[in-house]
Amino acid sequence: MSSDRLWKKDFILVTLTNFLVYMIFYILMAIIAPYCVQNLHTSTGIAGLISGIFLIGILTGRLGIGRIVQEVGSKKILLVGTFLHILSSLFYLFASNVLFLFGTRFFHGIAFGIAHTGASTIAAQVIPKGRQGEGIGFYTQSQIIATALGPFLGILLSRNLGFKAVFLTGLFIALMGFLVSLFITEPSSESLKRVQSKRGLRLSQLIEYRAVPISLIILISGFIYFSLMTFLPLYGKKANLEGPVSLFFLVYAITVILSRPISGRLLDLKGPDFVVYPCLLLFGGGMTLLGCAKSGFLLLLSAVIIGLGYGNFFSCGHAIAIKSVPPDKIGLATATYYIFIDIGSGVGPYIFGLLLPFMDYKGLFFLLSLVVFSTLLLYRFFVSRFLRSI
């Protein structure tokens, strides 16, 4: 039936917009610390702070956006976010001191949080109900491709043409993102129910409680994955595995790109339990193998297993979050899911770094694998039972 067709114009355009938004994020993430140290002559600590303030900006952008999406519509939110992306990308060209760059990173984080929430809400609204798992899987492929291409392009441009070329490229991509978003049609489901503004601000207007159980699990999973992303290069240097480590996230990305369409379809056909349990088991197993890896082959094999596990759970969790709520709450559920991811990705590397003086990398990888396995119980008692009741 035509109503079940996934690859319609709006789905393609919003997926492309999401890719462009993430490309700016990853291009700049790869070069912002070197730019601070080399051009602004900051310490590595200040460089890390400037890089990390982006997270606070994302949280600021996401908080309240779920409520605003319901009031004004997801396309307007996307347009505002992509326009703010143009401004923030322009500001980088004038960031000649630490304070201005600090403010630019914070502002860019806000723009990213708004644009991504708007795009993800539209994607959830235009995907046919019976193909949500598959559709979210394809949609989030855009993020995975940006994960592989963004850092590569950022480093390539900065080495050959300088940091200004990176910032100009980011500005060009931001303009493309805004132009593409103009051609997206306002989702028809927006007209079903618009929430009227109410006085005061309640937690229920910022967080969708029905999406919290699965969001807690992605918080823990994101905590572990982003700790891995932050410290794996240092581990590779210490273990004399720098070459394989440089390929780790490329192998991870290829694995996710190839497997997500399958896991998404299985989610729709067989249900969440059929996909989530294997994903969490694979994620934990991959972390265990990483802790044991003494060769490049085993390290890259762990990348494949972690890609099959965390990479697929990430998109399946998003699909579960939106399946848990009525259509008019999709925006709030999406914002809730990504707020929890942001918290995990920000807190994880900090705590991991605090534990390093007391444990070696392999010990921490083993500890994190146990934490992953514990999420199986959380899913069993707090998510699976809830899904059966709706």
JOBELTA-V969177 format. One record per backbone hydrogen bond with DSSP energy under -1.0 kcal/mol. NH is the residue of the N-H (numbers start at 1). CO is the residue of the C=O. E is the energy in kcal/mol with one decimal. If there is no record, write none. Layout:
# JOBELTA-V969177
NH,CO,E
NH,CO,E
This chain:
# JOBELTA-V969177
4,1,-1.4
5,2,-1.6
8,6,-2.3
12,8,-2.2
13,9,-2.6
14,10,-2.5
15,11,-1.8
16,12,-2.1
17,13,-2.5
18,14,-2.3
19,15,-2.0
20,16,-2.2
21,17,-2.4
22,18,-2.3
23,19,-2.1
24,20,-1.7
25,21,-1.5
26,22,-2.6
27,23,-2.6
28,24,-2.0
29,25,-2.1
30,26,-1.5
32,28,-2.0
35,31,-2.4
36,32,-2.0
37,33,-2.4
38,34,-3.0
39,35,-2.2
40,35,-1.2
42,36,-1.9
47,43,-2.2
48,44,-2.2
49,45,-1.9
50,46,-2.6
51,47,-2.1
52,48,-2.5
53,49,-1.8
55,52,-1.5
57,53,-1.9
58,54,-2.3
59,55,-2.4
60,56,-2.2
61,57,-2.5
62,58,-2.5
63,59,-2.6
65,62,-1.9
68,64,-2.1
69,65,-3.0
70,66,-1.2
71,67,-1.1
72,68,-2.9
73,69,-1.8
77,73,-1.4
78,74,-2.3
79,75,-2.6
80,76,-2.4
81,77,-2.5
82,78,-2.8
83,79,-2.1
84,80,-2.4
85,81,-1.5
86,82,-1.2
87,83,-1.7
88,84,-2.7
89,85,-2.4
90,86,-1.9
91,87,-2.1
92,88,-1.2
93,90,-1.1
94,91,-1.6
95,92,-1.2
96,94,-2.0
101,97,-2.2
102,98,-2.5
103,99,-2.2
104,100,-2.3
105,101,-2.6
106,102,-1.9
107,103,-2.5
108,104,-2.8
109,105,-2.1
110,106,-1.8
111,107,-2.3
112,108,-2.6
113,109,-2.6
114,110,-2.2
115,111,-2.8
116,112,-2.9
117,113,-1.7
118,114,-2.3
119,115,-2.6
120,116,-2.7
121,117,-2.0
122,118,-2.1
123,119,-2.5
124,120,-2.1
125,121,-1.8
126,122,-2.2
127,123,-1.3
131,128,-2.1
135,131,-3.0
136,132,-2.8
137,133,-1.8
138,134,-2.1
139,135,-2.8
140,136,-2.6
142,139,-1.4
144,140,-1.5
145,141,-2.7
146,142,-1.8
147,143,-1.9
148,144,-1.4
149,145,-2.7
150,146,-2.6
153,149,-2.7
154,150,-2.7
155,151,-2.5
156,152,-2.2
157,153,-2.6
158,154,-2.2
159,155,-2.1
160,156,-1.7
161,157,-3.2
162,157,-1.2
167,163,-2.1
168,164,-2.5
169,165,-2.1
170,166,-2.3
171,167,-2.0
172,168,-2.3
173,169,-2.5
174,170,-2.3
175,171,-2.1
176,172,-2.1
177,173,-2.5
178,174,-2.0
179,175,-2.3
180,176,-2.6
181,177,-2.0
182,178,-1.1
183,180,-1.3
184,181,-1.2
190,187,-1.7
191,188,-1.5
192,189,-1.1
205,202,-1.8
206,203,-1.6
207,203,-2.6
211,208,-1.7
212,209,-1.1
215,211,-1.6
216,212,-2.5
217,213,-1.2
218,214,-1.8
219,215,-2.0
220,216,-2.0
221,217,-2.5
222,218,-3.0
223,219,-2.3
224,220,-1.7
225,221,-2.7
226,222,-2.7
227,223,-1.1
228,224,-2.0
229,225,-2.5
230,226,-1.8
231,227,-2.2
232,228,-2.0
235,231,-2.1
236,232,-2.9
237,233,-1.9
238,234,-2.0
239,235,-2.4
241,236,-3.4
245,241,-2.4
246,242,-1.9
251,247,-2.6
252,248,-2.4
253,249,-2.3
254,250,-2.4
255,251,-2.3
256,252,-2.2
257,253,-2.6
258,254,-2.1
259,255,-1.8
260,256,-2.6
263,259,-2.3
264,260,-2.8
265,261,-1.7
266,262,-2.4
267,263,-2.0
268,264,-1.7
269,265,-2.3
270,266,-3.3
271,267,-1.3
275,272,-1.2
276,272,-3.1
277,273,-1.3
279,275,-2.0
280,276,-2.6
281,277,-2.2
282,278,-2.7
283,279,-2.5
284,280,-2.4
285,281,-2.4
286,282,-2.8
287,283,-2.0
288,284,-2.0
289,285,-2.5
290,286,-2.2
291,287,-1.8
292,288,-1.1
293,289,-1.3
299,295,-1.9
300,296,-2.5
301,297,-2.1
302,298,-2.1
303,299,-1.2
304,300,-1.6
305,301,-2.2
306,302,-2.8
307,303,-2.1
308,304,-2.3
309,305,-1.9
310,306,-1.4
311,306,-1.4
313,309,-2.3
314,310,-2.5
316,312,-2.3
317,313,-3.1
318,314,-1.3
319,315,-2.1
320,316,-2.5
321,317,-2.3
322,318,-1.9
323,319,-1.8
324,320,-1.1
329,326,-2.1
330,327,-1.4
333,329,-2.5
334,330,-2.6
335,331,-2.4
336,332,-2.4
337,333,-2.4
338,334,-2.1
339,335,-2.1
340,336,-2.0
341,337,-1.6
342,338,-2.5
343,339,-2.2
344,340,-2.3
345,341,-2.9
346,342,-1.6
347,343,-2.7
348,344,-2.4
351,347,-2.4
352,348,-2.8
353,349,-2.3
354,350,-1.7
355,351,-1.8
356,352,-1.3
358,355,-1.8
359,355,-1.2
364,360,-2.1
365,361,-2.5
366,362,-2.2
367,363,-2.2
368,364,-2.8
369,365,-1.8
370,366,-1.7
371,367,-1.6
372,368,-2.2
373,369,-2.3
374,370,-1.7
375,372,-1.1
376,373,-1.2
378,374,-1.4
379,375,-2.8
380,376,-2.2
381,377,-2.3
382,378,-2.3
383,379,-1.6
384,379,-3.1
387,383,-2.7
388,384,-1.7
